[in-house]
Amino acid sequence: MGKCIHCGKESVLVSQFLGLCRECILKDFQIAEFVAGLDPDIPYALLGFHPHFYFRDMPVTSRRHAEECRQAAEEAGLRNVRIGNVHLLGKEY
């Protein structure tokens, strides 16, 4: 539980690192909705963040976060969604 930085509601946060609840992530997933509106079969790849040496204080994208983003993109209407750079995904934040 925590306070969403976008809507301000106390909710279960999808990402403690980003501080966003599931509803805000779905609502803010406008790019996926836009692409799905053009053609739901357009390939859509989600890439994990890996800071290397520039941002040592930033975590890599967690596997759970990537899966939740994939699910959100599919709920936005996309049918051809994949997660790229799976080998870079890390543990929970």
ABEGO torsion letter per residue (X at the ends): XBBBAAAGBBBBBABAAAGBBAAAAAAAAAAAAAAAAABAABBBBBBBBBAEAABAABBBBBAAAAAAAAAAAAAAGBABBBBBGAAABBBBX
